[in-house]
Amino acid sequence: MAKARARRILVDSNEKCEKLKNEILDGGDFTALARSHSTCPSGREGGNQGEFGPGQMVQECDDVVFCAGLNAVHGPLKTHFGYQLLAITQGTD
């Protein structure tokens, strides 16, 4: 993919991240959970990261966004910011 769109939830522990992922997998709304729990400024926007290309996110996220499947929740990913869940919503060539 040359470009991607994704949403993110950032929290301070693996346990919180796992709990949120399980809520999402059980039918919880990613956008609402991002607004309620994410410490990333994008949480106010439901975790929306907008459109971006390779190298614009931290490497751990880049590796997932540009290699993993669309419309799935990926993570927890440990980065220097904390623990993240990513949902890749769109890719473009």
Summary of the structure (lengths in Angstrom):
residues: 93
radius of gyration: 11.9
end to end distance: 4.9
largest distance: 35.1
contacts: 285
relative contact order: 0.30
helix: 34%
strand: 34%
